[in-house]
Amino acid sequence: MAGGVLAFGEALLRLQPMDDARLDENGPLHAFPGGAELNTCYALAGLGVPASWFSVLPEGPLGRRILRHLRGAGVDCSLVRTAPGRLGTYWVEYGRDPRLIEVVYDRRDSTVCAVRREDAPWDALSAARLFFVSGITPALSPAACALAIEMAETANAAGVTVATDLNYRARLWSPAEAAPVLERLARAAEIVIATADDLRSVFGMSGDPESLAAAARERFGCRTLALTLAGEGAIGVDDGARRRCTTFPSHARDRIGAGDAFTAGFLYGWMENRERALDYGLAMAALKHSVAGDTLSTTLAEVERVMARGERGIRR
């Protein structure tokens, strides 16, 4: 794990009716493993980055299903703990215009919510090149919140690069509850990823996207701020230099997980080719749109073909 990426977060199982059916209708379901940090590690491993994921999974077949999914992608799961309990799930009704995508969570008291300080891989944390935790994890429980903050601040103090995607979820906590926690997390991070909507709704910030990005970087004191703008691309502010990139063409088969794919691509670019970090992130998000499920299976060659706006269609 030394020199790689270590992430801490929750595993979920997404349950979704097939063929875009309604949740209240009878019929078969898709089941997709997911979770913000899990998705990010999965995508990073596809790019050849040593990625290790830490969590607490339930003993039994559902926990094993998550581990097999991650190990199949090359993610190091040796730090994962298991305990009696349950795996969180979320149910998705995948609406097409004009229907919305509706999400129903069933994740209260999942095993990671009772994570203990002694469960954390402190030695691996101090040896990592980069530590990643999203703003979702502190919303899960007081124990998860305390450990996420402590791991971020400990990594920062040890000279490990800390990255966070603020990732506000209104169905988990209110802006008043989230703001002080997410601000503390952001202040421990060298790299902060956020959406314009989250900066406005959680922190009451205002202004055009360029102003928002600059103000957020100054407020959090981070080195790098990436502001995602949905279909309009993203803005990056790094050591004072500002860059804006547009999205890459994509077919939106499944939008869920695209933000985590962006995070993986951006972190890869930040570590390997900082001037193109936004391009890597946006190319990964475009690829995720084309793939069903929460996780993106890809290769560096495929991502760079998208970045080069290379050939499309059928390759024979």
Secondary structure, DSSP 8 states (H G I E B T S, - for coil): -TTSEEEE---EEEEEEGGG--TTS-S-EEEEEE-HHHHHHHHHHHTT--EEEE-EEESSHHHHHHHHHHHHTT-B-TT-EEESS--EEEEEE---TTS--EEEEE-TT-GGGG--GGGS-HHHHHH-SEEE--SSGGGS-HHHHHHHHHHHHHHHHTT-EEEEE----TTT--HHHHHHHHHHHHHT-SEEEEEHHHHHHHH---S-HHHHHHHHHHHHT-SEEEEE-GGG-EEEEETTEEEEE-------S--TTHHHHHHHHHHHHHHH-GGGHHHHHHHHHHHHHTSSSSS----HHHHHHHHTT---S---
